[in-house]
Each structure stands twice: as structure tokens, then as C-alpha cells.
Amino acid sequence: MARSRSTTHTRPPLQALRETARSGPPYAAAWLDALAADPRAGAQALHRACVSRIAREEAERERLERMFALETACRAAGATCIAGVDEAGRGPLAGPIVAAAAILAAPVAGLNDSKRLSRQRREALHGALCSGEHRIGLAVVDAAAIDAMGIQRANYTAMRLAVMQLDPGPDYLLVDGFAIPDCAIGQQRVIGGDGLSLSIAAASIVAKVERDRIMDALDALYPAYGFGRNRGYGTAAHLAALRRHGPSPVHRRSFAPLASPEQPDLPGVGSDGCGEDGLACES
């Protein structure tokens, strides 16, 4: 007498499915279909997570394409090597202004306006940008030079110097918020560029991280002012420290309130007024 035997379909262990999920996307279509058909609660939760991950990756790909549209248009117009340019530190009362120029070899996942990113994320992207695959130029103009030439000239000087560090150099610039005078390279001023162009966003991150590191070092030298927290900006605590201790050697004495005659209680502060065209009195 013949006996029938039931067969049980053997499903892969959930741990193996999780390892495959961690390796993607992309995922093989057959694997994703099998995961969707697996009735186990753990497999269904994993399928939902994979679908969500695919959607996030697609959204990020589309965002990167949008933020690379300016570069794409410049190439269509004949440019072959495009650099984004941005600065950090125009407004603080202390420390340098730092400018960066970036030529991207390819879009970098996660790249965005530095102001929208956590410090940890900026540091990670800075490492990726400076790993050697991309071309990065950097320039620093210190507080004494800012006082001597005014913040606007210092800003332009830092940007020009950053571009000059690129080798080979670009044939077109996308500049955040400014048109750099006395620059022989073709350029486009992009308002809010660090949120519109990946190249400018890259420069924004490099400039921000490098300046933060400088301010951390200055904080160790001049701990009374809290540079590690305020980055040189005129917070209430920073202004209180200035009233107690007077300015340090890295303060911008051409900036208000350091240059303002309405602040006679700041020890060691002159009252010469603003820098060139009044621009150095920004705070």
C-alpha cells in the first residue's frame, strides 16, 4: 500500500534574510517577491523595511539629480570642469573667514547645505570629500587681515585663493551668493547656492568643518570666550566675556561692537569705526 508524505517548504532563517536586507538596496526582484510572500511576521516587517529603504534611496537619487542640475546645465553650455565656491565665517566677531572650492568627480550621497546637517554628518562628508577622489581648494584669511582689508575684500580674497588651490583648475565657477571680482574664470552667482548645487554644498561643508576645527583650536588658546560653542559669533555669553576680559588677539576689532563707540565698557577696544565701506561692522 502506497503512503503519501507531506512535504514542508523550507524557508530561509530570518537572520539570513536580515543579512541580505542589510546588503542592499538594490535587491534581486525574486528575493524581494519571496520575502513579500513569506507569511512570518518577521519576514513581513523586513519586507516593509526594504521597500522603505528602496523609496528613500530613490528619493535621495532624485534629490542629488536636482542639486546637480546647475552643473549639468553648465556642461551643456560648454564648461568641462566646474567648481563650487563657498565660505564660512563672514559674520563672527572672532576668528578667520574660511573659503573652499570643490570640483566633484561624481555626486556624493548625503551631500547637502552644511547648515542642514549635524556636526557628525558634516565631519563624515568632509572625510569623503577630502579623500582624494574630489578636488578641494581651501583658503583662510585671519582676523588681522579682515581688519586690514574689510570683510568683503577678505571674503573675495579667500574665495580667489581657494580657487587657485585647485590643480588642475576649473573653467567655470558656481559661487554661493557672490560674484568674485577680478577673477578671470567664468562664473555664476547662485543665491542660496549651498542648497541648490552639489558643488557649492561640498565647498560649504569643507569650509564649515575646517573653520570649526580652527575655532576649537582657538578655544583651547583663549578658553574665556567659549569659541568652541559660539564659533566666534556674538552670543550673549560671548559679549559678556568681552566685557569682562576685552578682546583677544583673534577678535575682529573692526566689527561692531568692538569698533562701536557705543561700547566704551569693553576694555582695550578702540573706536575707529567700521572697516572699508562699513562692511566690516557686520555682526
C-alpha positions, 0 to 999 in steps of 0.5 A: 500500500502506497503512503503519501508524505507531506512535504514542508517548504523550507524557508530561509532563517530570518537572520539570513534574510536580515543579512541580505536586507542589510546588503542592499538596496538594490535587491534581486526582484525574486528575493524581494517577491519571496520575502513579500510572500513569506507569511512570518511576521518577521519576514513581513516587517523586513519586507516593509523595511526594504521597500522603505529603504528602496523609496528613500534611496530613490528619493535621495537619487532624485534629490542629488539629480536636482542639486546637480542640475546647475552643473549639468546645465553648465556642461551643456553650455560648454564648461568641462570642469566646474567648481563650487565656491563657498565660505564660512565665517563672514559674520563672527566677531572672532576668528578667520573667514574660511573659503573652499572650492570643490570640483566633484568627480561624481555626486556624493550621497548625503551631500547637502547645505552644511547648515542642514546637517549635524556636526557628525554628518558634516565631519563624515562628508568632509572625510569623503570629500577630502579623500582624494577622489574630489578636488578641494581648494581651501583658503583662510584669511585671519582676523588681522587681515579682515581688519586690514582689508574689510570683510568683503575684500577678505571674503573675495580674497579667500574665495580667489585663493581657494580657487587657485588651490585647485590643480588642475583648475576649473573653467567655470565657477558656481559661487554661493551668493557672490560674484568674485571680482577680478577673477578671470574664470567664468562664473555664476552667482547662485543665491542660496547656492549651498542648497541648490548645487552639489558643488557649492554644498561640498565647498560649504561643508569643507569650509564649515568643518575646517573653520570649526576645527580652527575655532576649537583650536582657538578655544583651547588658546583663549578658553574665556570666550567659549569659541568652541560653542559660539564659533566666534559669533556674538552670543550673549555669553560671548559679549559678556566675556568681552566685557569682562576680559576685552578682546583677544588677539583673534577678535575682529576689532573692526566689527561692531561692537568692538569698533562701536563707540557705543561700547566704551565698557569693553576694555582695550577696544578702540573706536575707529569705526567700521572697516572699508565701506562699513562692511566690516561692522557686520555682526 
